[in-house]
Amino acid sequence: MRRERIELKRIFPEMKRGRYITHALDSYPAKMIPQMARFLIDKVSSAGETVLDPFCGSGAVLVESAVSGRNAIGVDFNPYAVLLATAKATLYDNGILQRQLQGILQDITVCKSPDLIQFPNADYWFTAATLRKMGMLRAILGRRTSSMDENYGSFWLAATAAIVRGCSRADPRGPKPFISNTARMNRLGKHFDPLRLFEDKARAWIAMQREYVTLLRHQLVQPRITVLQGDS
């Protein structure tokens, strides 16, 4: 068998190092690059068929299946992965997301009863002010998402989960949670505001979703994407 060198970046020049459409939402550990996902999808399926990813992670295969005209089913055991994959692969109504965000931000300005967030070593990883503001987000989203469509609720829970590392004392440079000397020095005297990080993350994610939906508008039949939590 003759070996063949495949230059994925040349085959898919529109995929700018994975920072396009909703692939840029997350930095999930060991996630598949979109070029590889699209290449494999094209090799094993045709438009209109259904792709199963039994270990879908944060959903790269699901997104590329939709973009290339396939339906897709993703399964993962990790609830955080399921949240991310749902947020990345679902086709949302941008107007609804914008209105929901405005409602959440309005609730933040008047929130007087934040949830009390307690878990072992919470004060080691977070400042007291950070925990209080995270409690505000959890209280507001708990009320808001209870009356939302489940997929929209997943979007806001995923956006919130994605900021937790960024407002902690943990070193942001790798997936392993630890507080390095570099992280201590870089964050000395600084407060990483969960509410500001949430708003910034939400607006960025909504913009990426808009790009994703726009890319799929030309398809005559919209793909069906299903994400399930389970042990494959």
C-alpha positions as CSV (number, residue, x, y, z in Angstrom):
1,M,0.0,0.0,0.0
2,R,1.4,3.4,-1.1
3,R,1.5,6.0,1.7
4,E,-0.1,9.3,0.8
5,R,0.5,12.7,2.5
6,I,-2.7,14.6,3.0
7,E,-2.6,18.4,3.6
8,L,-5.9,19.0,5.4
9,K,-5.4,22.8,5.6
10,R,-5.1,22.9,1.8
11,I,-8.2,20.8,1.3
12,F,-10.2,22.9,3.6
13,P,-8.8,26.5,3.5
14,E,-12.0,28.0,4.9
15,M,-11.2,26.4,8.3
16,K,-8.8,28.8,9.8
17,R,-7.0,26.6,12.3
18,G,-10.3,25.6,13.8
19,R,-11.2,29.2,14.7
20,Y,-14.3,29.3,12.6
21,I,-18.0,29.0,13.3
22,T,-18.8,27.3,16.7
23,H,-15.6,25.2,16.8
24,A,-14.0,28.3,18.5
25,L,-16.4,28.1,21.5
26,D,-14.2,25.9,23.6
27,S,-10.8,24.4,24.3
28,Y,-11.9,21.0,25.3
29,P,-9.0,18.6,25.9
30,A,-7.9,16.5,22.9
31,K,-10.8,17.6,20.7
32,M,-10.7,16.7,17.0
33,I,-9.7,19.4,14.6
34,P,-12.5,20.3,12.2
35,Q,-10.4,19.5,9.1
36,M,-9.9,15.9,10.3
37,A,-13.6,15.6,11.2
38,R,-14.7,16.8,7.8
39,F,-12.2,14.6,6.0
40,L,-13.3,11.4,7.8
41,I,-17.0,12.3,7.4
42,D,-16.6,12.7,3.6
43,K,-14.8,9.4,3.5
44,V,-17.5,7.3,5.2
45,S,-20.8,8.9,4.5
46,S,-22.9,10.8,1.9
47,A,-25.0,13.9,2.3
48,G,-28.4,13.1,3.9
49,E,-27.1,10.1,5.8
50,T,-26.6,10.0,9.6
51,V,-23.2,10.0,11.3
52,L,-22.9,8.4,14.8
53,D,-20.1,9.7,17.1
54,P,-20.2,7.5,20.2
55,F,-17.5,9.5,22.0
56,C,-18.4,12.9,20.7
57,G,-16.5,15.1,23.2
58,S,-17.3,18.7,22.6
59,G,-18.9,18.0,19.2
60,A,-16.5,18.7,16.4
61,V,-17.8,15.8,14.3
62,L,-21.4,16.8,15.0
63,V,-20.8,20.4,13.7
64,E,-18.9,19.2,10.6
65,S,-21.6,16.6,9.9
66,A,-24.2,19.4,9.9
67,V,-22.1,21.7,7.7
68,S,-21.6,18.9,5.2
69,G,-25.3,18.0,5.0
70,R,-25.4,15.0,7.3
71,N,-27.6,14.3,10.3
72,A,-25.6,13.4,13.4
73,I,-26.0,11.6,16.8
74,G,-23.4,12.2,19.5
75,V,-23.0,10.4,22.7
76,D,-20.6,11.2,25.6
77,F,-20.4,10.2,29.3
78,N,-19.1,13.6,30.4
79,P,-22.0,16.0,31.1
80,Y,-19.8,19.0,30.4
81,A,-19.0,17.6,27.0
82,V,-22.7,17.1,26.3
83,L,-23.4,20.7,27.2
84,L,-20.6,22.0,24.9
85,A,-21.6,19.7,22.0
86,T,-25.2,20.8,22.3
87,A,-24.2,24.5,22.4
88,K,-21.9,24.1,19.4
89,A,-24.1,21.9,17.1
90,T,-27.6,23.1,17.7
91,L,-29.1,25.6,15.3
92,Y,-30.4,28.4,17.5
93,D,-32.6,31.4,16.7
94,N,-30.2,34.3,17.2
95,G,-33.0,36.7,18.1
96,I,-34.1,34.4,20.9
97,L,-30.5,34.1,22.3
98,Q,-30.2,37.9,22.2
99,R,-33.4,38.4,24.1
100,Q,-32.5,35.7,26.7
101,L,-29.2,37.3,27.3
102,Q,-30.7,40.7,27.9
103,G,-33.1,39.2,30.4
104,I,-30.2,37.4,32.2
105,L,-28.2,40.6,32.3
106,Q,-31.2,42.6,33.7
107,D,-31.7,40.0,36.4
108,I,-28.0,40.3,37.4
109,T,-28.5,44.0,38.1
110,V,-31.3,43.4,40.6
111,C,-30.2,40.0,42.1
112,K,-30.3,40.2,45.9
113,S,-30.3,36.5,46.8
114,P,-27.4,34.6,45.2
115,D,-27.1,30.9,45.7
116,L,-24.5,29.9,48.3
117,I,-21.8,27.9,46.5
118,Q,-20.0,25.5,48.8
119,F,-17.7,22.6,48.1
120,P,-14.4,21.4,49.5
121,N,-11.5,23.9,49.1
122,A,-13.7,26.4,47.4
123,D,-11.8,29.3,49.0
124,Y,-8.5,27.8,47.7
125,W,-9.6,28.0,44.1
126,F,-11.8,31.1,44.2
127,T,-12.0,34.4,46.0
128,A,-15.1,35.2,48.2
129,A,-16.3,37.8,45.7
130,T,-16.0,35.4,42.8
131,L,-18.0,32.7,44.7
132,R,-20.7,35.3,45.5
133,K,-21.0,36.4,41.8
134,M,-21.0,32.8,40.6
135,G,-23.9,32.2,43.1
136,M,-25.8,35.1,41.4
137,L,-25.3,33.5,38.0
138,R,-26.4,30.1,39.3
139,A,-29.5,31.5,41.0
140,I,-30.6,33.5,37.9
141,L,-29.9,30.7,35.4
142,G,-31.7,28.2,37.6
143,R,-34.9,30.3,37.3
144,R,-34.4,31.2,33.7
145,T,-33.5,27.8,32.2
146,S,-36.3,26.0,34.0
147,S,-38.8,27.6,31.6
148,M,-36.6,27.5,28.5
149,D,-36.4,24.9,25.7
150,E,-33.8,22.4,26.9
151,N,-31.4,23.2,24.1
152,Y,-31.4,26.9,24.9
153,G,-30.9,26.1,28.6
154,S,-27.9,24.0,27.6
155,F,-26.4,27.0,25.7
156,W,-26.5,29.2,28.8
157,L,-25.2,26.5,31.2
158,A,-22.4,25.7,28.8
159,A,-21.4,29.4,28.5
160,T,-21.4,29.6,32.3
161,A,-19.4,26.4,32.8
162,A,-16.8,27.7,30.2
163,I,-15.9,30.7,32.4
164,V,-15.3,28.8,35.7
165,R,-11.6,28.1,35.0
166,G,-11.0,31.6,33.8
167,C,-12.2,33.2,37.1
168,S,-10.4,30.8,39.3
169,R,-6.9,30.8,40.7
170,A,-6.0,27.8,38.6
171,D,-3.3,28.1,35.9
172,P,-5.2,28.6,32.6
173,R,-2.5,27.0,30.4
174,G,-3.5,23.4,30.6
175,P,-6.4,21.0,31.4
176,K,-5.0,19.8,34.7
177,P,-6.3,22.0,37.6
178,F,-3.4,23.3,39.7
179,I,-2.1,26.7,40.9
180,S,1.3,27.3,39.6
181,N,3.8,30.0,40.7
182,T,3.2,31.7,37.4
183,A,-0.5,31.8,37.9
184,R,0.0,33.2,41.4
185,M,2.2,36.0,40.1
186,N,-0.1,36.8,37.1
187,R,-3.2,36.9,39.3
188,L,-1.8,38.6,42.3
189,G,-4.2,41.4,43.4
190,K,-6.5,40.8,40.4
191,H,-10.2,40.0,40.5
192,F,-11.6,38.0,37.6
193,D,-15.2,39.0,37.5
194,P,-17.5,36.0,36.6
195,L,-20.3,38.4,35.5
196,R,-18.1,40.3,33.1
197,L,-16.6,37.1,31.8
198,F,-20.1,35.6,31.3
199,E,-21.3,38.6,29.3
200,D,-18.2,38.6,27.1
201,K,-18.4,34.8,26.6
202,A,-22.1,34.9,25.8
203,R,-21.8,37.7,23.2
204,A,-18.9,35.9,21.5
205,W,-20.8,32.6,21.5
206,I,-23.9,34.3,20.0
207,A,-21.8,35.8,17.2
208,M,-20.3,32.3,16.4
209,Q,-23.7,30.8,16.4
210,R,-24.9,33.4,13.9
211,E,-22.0,32.5,11.6
212,Y,-22.8,28.8,12.0
213,V,-26.5,29.2,11.2
214,T,-25.7,31.5,8.2
215,L,-23.4,28.8,6.8
216,L,-26.2,26.2,6.9
217,R,-28.9,28.4,5.4
218,H,-28.2,27.2,1.8
219,Q,-29.1,23.6,2.7
220,L,-32.6,22.6,1.4
221,V,-33.1,20.3,4.4
222,Q,-31.8,21.3,7.8
223,P,-29.7,18.6,9.5
224,R,-31.0,16.9,12.6
225,I,-28.4,16.9,15.4
226,T,-29.0,14.9,18.6
227,V,-26.7,14.9,21.6
228,L,-27.1,12.3,24.3
229,Q,-25.4,11.7,27.7
230,G,-24.6,8.0,28.2
231,D,-21.9,5.3,28.3
232,S,-21.3,4.1,24.8
